Amino acid sequence: MAALSGQRRLERRWGLLMALPAILGFVIFTAGPMVASLVFSLSDWKVGGSLEYAGLDNYARLGGDDLFWQSLGSTTYYTLGAVPLVMIVSFAVAMLLNQKVRGLAVWRTVFYLPTLVPAIANVVLWIWIFNPDFGLLNSLLRQGGLPGGMWIYDESTAIPSLIIMSTWGFGNTMVIFLAGLQGVPRHLYEAVSIDGGGPWHRFWHVTLPMMTPTIFYNLVVGVIGTFQVFNQAYVMTEGGPNNATLFYVYYLFRKAFRESEMGYASALAWVLFMIIMVVTFLMFRNARRWVYYEMAGAR
């Protein structure tokens, strides 16, 4: 027993030693900065100045900040447009790639490739596509006899243009949907076919219910990701025109690193954290009504 307990102590020490880098990484790069930002949010601190306690002044200031509400509204608008569009496109492509056709591996690679392109390179590419004078999109429209648009250079079309752009990187969502589709039991499709059901019945009564956990996962990840949209505003529009694309994280970045208001920027960050947490909680609560888990149904 003494030898056994000694072996267990040795295993525990080695286990802690192996886990130590991950623990230190979490404390130094995640937990530590979060605690520091909470302290900064309660202070009136500007880079290069002294840290002065301000209580909840930064949070109270948010209510009268028009740009805060503008950024929150623009981000919500983008989220409500981009998340459903990306999910619909990626789900449709995943269903096509789930078929047994020649060259399937090549098609899967082609559809996934845009995801591997660096984010900034994607943005630069789309700046050219949206260019109103010599961009690809307007050129194609003119060749078809249709009028072009100003796209990201017009206040009314800037966010819809970025929503269209969001479909370019649907590869990760598509792969997750494809994995979910391949996990749908074949015998359920056979049962529907035996009962005389067609492709629509197989989709509505088998594919869609069995895919609800995957849909829910992609929905949660998509909402969290789009609430943190940044690259498009930073590289393409700088929040314009007329603050139409002043997304929340870009506004936070501007307050922190251009105006040096670290205290106010930290308050913005914690408000965003709370918004995402509340939205995620509501989605999980609502998921009980429409997400089907096979094991839960078995019980």
Helices and strands as residue ranges (DSSP letters): H 2-26, I 27-31, H 32-41, H 57-62, H 66-97, H 104-116, H 119-129, H 136-143, G 151-153, H 158-166, G 167-169, H 171-182, H 186-194, H 199-202, I 203-207, H 208-226, H 231-231, I 232-237, H 248-253, I 254-258, H 262-287, H 294-298
